[in-house]
Amino acid sequence: MHSAELLLDAFGRVRGVAVAVVDGLDPERLAWRPDPGANSIGWLVWHLTRIQNDHLADAFGVEQVWTSGGWAGRFGLPFDVAATGYGASPDDVAAVRAGADDLAGYHGAVHDRTVDLVRGTTADDLDRVVDADWDPPVTLGTRLVSVLGDGWQHAGQAAYLRGLLQRGGM
């Protein structure tokens, strides 16, 4: 297996969970939080998708699907268009109210862009510095692993919340 195939398999696994976890839930259930300070399924899927979109667009020097695909307007969130959810307050989390189709659709568009960007990545490309503001500088490989870690973590949290909902949490 080549590095690009390995990465695409990993991103595909995040996609599978992100789509499954929102499937069939209405906006009220997607916004449910077990505690006022907790995240919701909708926010978690939106955030993991925004991080993937933002970080890969930056690393590959392309425009984000969030803006180029009209998703920012479709979601109509009360945040700056550059917001990814990093450092969000509980009120910010509560403001993310979206339908399952929009969450899955945005994630699908980002996943398709990810496939296009990563498909041709070679092992040598993974050593390219994409952010020199850190010590040590961040390489493409490090950035991709970081995005995958964030995606897996938040997808798992969303799946846990879905389990709480199915057990009568709401």
N, C-alpha and C positions, 0 to 999 in steps of 0.2 A: 504494500500500500504506500502510495506517495503522500507527502505531507499535506498537499491540498485535499486529497481524498479523505485523509484522517480528519482534517479540520471541517470539511463539509459534512462528514458523518456526525461530528459533534454538534455543529450548528443545527443539523436536521433533528437531532434528539431534543434540543431546546424547543425547536418549532413544534414537534409533536406534543410536548407537554403544554406549551402555551396555547395551542389550539384546543386541545382536549379539555383543559381546565376551564375555559370560558364557554364551551359548547353548551347551549341550552339554557344559559343563565340570563335572566333579565337584568336591566341596569340596576335595579334595587339590590339584587343579590350580588352583583358584581361590585357594588359599592359598600356592602356590609363589612363591618369591622367588629371583631370580638371585644374590642376596647376602643375608646375614643382616641387613644394614642397609637393604635395599631394600623397597619397597612391593610388595604382591601385587595381582592383578587384583581379588580380592574386596574387599580393603581400599579400593582406589581407587574402585570403584563404590559401595561403602557410603559412603565419605567424601564423594564428590561429591554423592550423594543427600542425605546428612545436611546438608551446607552449603546446598543448594538449599532443603530443607525448613525448616531453622532460620532462614535469612535472609529467606525470603519470608514465613514465618509472622510473624516479628517486624515486617517492613515493612508488612504488611497487618493486623496485630493479630488474628491467628487462632491457634488451637492447632495444634501440629505434628501431622502425620499419624503421626509416629514414636510418639507417645503415644496420640493419639485413635484411631488405627487398630490399636493393639495390636502394632505392629511391634517396639517395644523388647522386649516379652516374647517374641515369636517368635524374635528373634535371640539373646536371652539373653546378651548380652555383659557382661563383668565391669567395665563402666564406669558412671559416673554416667549417668542417663538423659539428661542435657543434653549429653553428650559428642558432638562432631561429628568427631573425629579431628584437629582442629587441634592441632599440637604433640605428636602421638603419638610415642611411643618405638618402637623396633624390637619390643619385647615387646608393646606395644599392637597394633601391626600384625599380629603373629603371632596374637594372640587373636581376630582377626576371622576366624571360620570359619563360612561360610554356604554354602548351596546356591544354584545358579543361579536356581531358581524364587523363592526369597525375595528375592534381590538384584533380579531383574527385577520381581517383584511390588511390592516397596517403591518402586522407582523409578517404576513405573507409577502407584502411588497418589499419589506426590509430583507426578508430571507432571500427573495429572488435577487435583490441587489447584492447581497452577501455572496451568493453562489457565483454571480457574474464576476465579482471582484476577487474572490479567493480561488476560483477554478484554475487560473493560470499561475498561482503562486508556487514558486520553487523553494527548495530548502535554502538557497542563497538569499532569496528575497526576505526570508524571516529574520535575517541579521540586519536589515536596513533600519536605520534609526528613524523613528517617526515622531519622537518628542525628545528634543535635546534639553528641555527644561528640568529634567530630573537627573539625579546622580545615583546610579549610573543612568545614562540616557536609555529611553524606552525603545526597544526594537519592535518591528512588526510582529514577530513571534510572541513577544511578551504581551503586546497589546491584545492580540487575538486570544491568548490564553486568559487574560484578565477579563475580556468581554464574555468569554465562555463561562468562566467562573461565576460572574455576576448573573448571567442568564440561568445557569443551573440552580444557583442559590435561590433566586427569586421565583423561578418556575416551581421549585420544590415548596417554597413557602405558599405560593398560590394553590398548589395541589393540597397542601395541608388544610388551608382555609376551606377549600371545596369539600374536603372530608368533614370538617366541622359543620358546614352547612347541611350536608346530607344526613348528619346525625342530630339535626334539630337545632343548630346554632342560631337559626333565624326563624 
